[in-house]
Amino acid sequence: MTFASSTPPWLQIWLEAGREGQVFTYANSAQTPAGIGDLVRVRLQGRLHTGLVVEALDQLPASLSGKTIQPILVIWQRAAVDPQWQGLIESVAESCHTSLFKTLKSALPPGWLGQRSQGPSRTSRPTWLVERSAAPLPSQPLTPRQQQLLDHLEGQAAAVPLRQLCGEAGFSRAVLKGLESRGLVVRRSESEQGSSSAGLPAAAWPALTEAQAAAVQALAGADPGAEFLLWGVTGAGKTEVYLQAAARALAAGEGCLLLTPEIGLIPQLLDRARERFGSRVVEFHSGLADGARVATWRRCLEDEPVVVVGTRSAIFLPMPRLGLIVLDEEHDSSYKQDSPMPCYHARDVARQRARRSGARLVLGSATPSLESWLACQGPQASTRLLRLPERIGARPLPAVRVIDMRHELAEGHRRLLSRTLMGRLEQLQEKGEQAVVLVPRRGYRAFLSCRSCGEAVLCPHCDVALTVHRSKGGQEWLRCHWCDHRAELGDRCGHCGSTAFKPFGAGTQRVMEQLAAELEGLRLLRFDRDTTRGRDGHRRLLDRFAQGEADVLVGTQMLAKGMDLPRVTLAVVLAADGLLHRPDLRSSEQCLQLLLQLAGRAGRGEKPGEVLVQTYSPDHPVIRHLVDGRYGQFLLEESQLRRQAGLVPFSRACLLRLSGPTASGTATAAAALAERIRGDLEAAGWLLIGPAPAPVARVAGKSRWQLLLHGPAGQPLPLPSEALLRQGLPAGVGLAIDPDPLTL
């Protein structure tokens, strides 16, 4: 075998072997030689592995002299890692205090490193477009609604997306199918349209408000790497600003990353982006099959710029010319990964990436995080604030009405639904309106406890109460929302033997049952993790609601996030007290963000909106700020409180989480680790708190303890490497390092 003079005959390849991976030497291919940054397939101990070429050698190491060196089998992906992208990964590994191998494996698509085989690529769901056909009107008269739909289509310059027709325009699928059966309208997938690659022409884009136009212009004229906070009230048109900024980036030959915090928000943003940019839009999130994620990764490596719509993991996608990064709902805690390591925040990675690539970074929210708001303050602010103070069409923000449940109780009304709420829901069908109802928990009942001794029925593997679930047939069972343990409802207390069981609290299932019993004829849909499982689960359920199949959508916190439902005029919060009284540093901030976001779902169409909040604590500061709507005033007061107390973000925190098979062994390991690092922490001015049991001290049979480190803001963690921290731990005890945790 002979090589060209420029082709190195040997390669150092990083493979998944052991906790941190290992580098092995392989022979390069003379016919199709691999280079640094390529992913290649090789054999290790008889098994196929995918590895990364990290070094090229002109000479074989002396330790391998005279030994048979296996060759690489095939190049899996050329130039999967370039120097700039590798620099980003190294920076993230350092800031998250974890190994480069773990960070690299987390950033690459599943299966690209290691022994996993690639699954088949799954195509994305097409975007359907509807237009008027050339067929003449039939002699048989149309229904009024069918005629309205035809008139609507004839008034459009181009085909109308099905999502828009059945959502914003308010036509049902039954009306559409009736016209299709008579040949009066035609439905085509976007791929069949001649303009699919280009998307809608600029002339068909919505007109911008003055504030939107100023924001788009500011982004266009910004320096490379500039950071913006786009603070717009709910319904102010932040998404249109993102899309027009993305259009300018594409025109300049640059790619764009549009990130949302959760999969449930992907369909709406994806549809709008594809309507605008056609086939230049791709998606990337955990709801896709592994093969589909690999296909998106490879598409991003190509020269043609694309717009990626994805969740936090998409922040690592390689894009040779990245011009725009958007984090919509930037305040959302789902952008923070707390397990497995690396425990990164997508917002922090986006900042690093913007500085390295020169991309403009846009953080968008109606309720910005305290950290992002503080970055806009003062003459040395690192972030520029852009405001969208009004809704599109000058629509008013919904009025907030607080229902004091103490008065309901005093007047003998002990039901879950207040009389005011009942009366408002009764009017929905008559007015042709819809409502969304936020319930803090999914399931039927929050927990089951014994009336005799007070013991709650706990999961045998976790220190949490089991939740009561109920099937459509009325059968009930217990389920753990941490480890998914399931059990039958017993007839005796396991602690005292009493048969006096009483369920407490209400989940989404129980609320659905109550609404169905109290308001006959009200059509209901449930929107939580149990009802949105499977591919496109969120999209299918929201499409049904947008098409008018239900009057009320009952859901958990995912209900409040970024959905645009024009016919919703009422937003309801049941049992707000479960959100208000959480023992967490950020509880007030996160609760107010959630309630304001939910309030923003109402009144986004032609009719004004209203918010009803049921609570036993109407004087709570969060409720006060919700009613007056002055989120900026809340941020000012919250920042003053935290500054005076020296709490984050005016200081820095880090959690070391340990888990093991026994409580005593894990506690002992945590205490030993604390003593090993205490000296270096104190010398650097950091405080060590603990060890202490984690808030949920046992999950899936493993005991959990933690150490809290507290130190000066902006300072690096005074810790040895992850490998050294693990060296002193006994077998079976795991460690996770979580810098800047969102929950303590």
Secondary structure, DSSP 4 states (H G I P E B T S, - for coil): ----TTS-SEEEEEE--SSS-EEEEEEPPSSS---TT-EEEEEETTEEEEEEEEEEESS--GGGTTS--PBP-EEEETTSS-HHHHHHHHHHHHHTTS-HHHHHHHHSPTTSSBSPPPPPP-PPPPPEEEEE-SPPPPSSPPPHHHHHHHHHHHT-SS-EEHHHHHTTS---HHHHHHHHHTTSEEEEEGGGSTTTTT-S-GGGSPPPPHHHHHHHHHHHTPPTT-EEEEEE-TTS-HHHHHHHHHHHHHHTT-EEEEE-SSGGGHHHHHHHHHHHHGGGEEEESTTS-HHHHHHHHHHHHSSS--EEEE-GGGGG---SSEEEEEEETTT-GGGB--SSS---BHHHHHHHHHHHH--EEEEEESS--HHHHHTT-STT-SSEEEEE-S-GGGPPPPEEEEEEHHHHHHTT--SSS-HHHHHHHHTHHHHT-EEEEE-S--SSBSEEEETTT--B-B-SSSSSBPEEEE-TTS-EEEE-TTT--EEEPPSS-TTT----EEEES--HHHHHHHHHHHSTT--EEEESTTTS-STTHHHHHHHHHHTTS-SEEEESGGGGSS---TTEEEEEES-THHHH---STTHHHHHHHHHHHHHTTTT-SSS--EEEEEES-TTSHHHHHHHH--HHHHHHHHHHHHHHHT-TTSEEEEEEEEEESSHHHHHHHHHHHHHHHHHHHHHTT-EEEEEEEEEEEEETTEEEEEEEEEEETTPPP----HHHHHHTSPTT-EEEEEES-S--
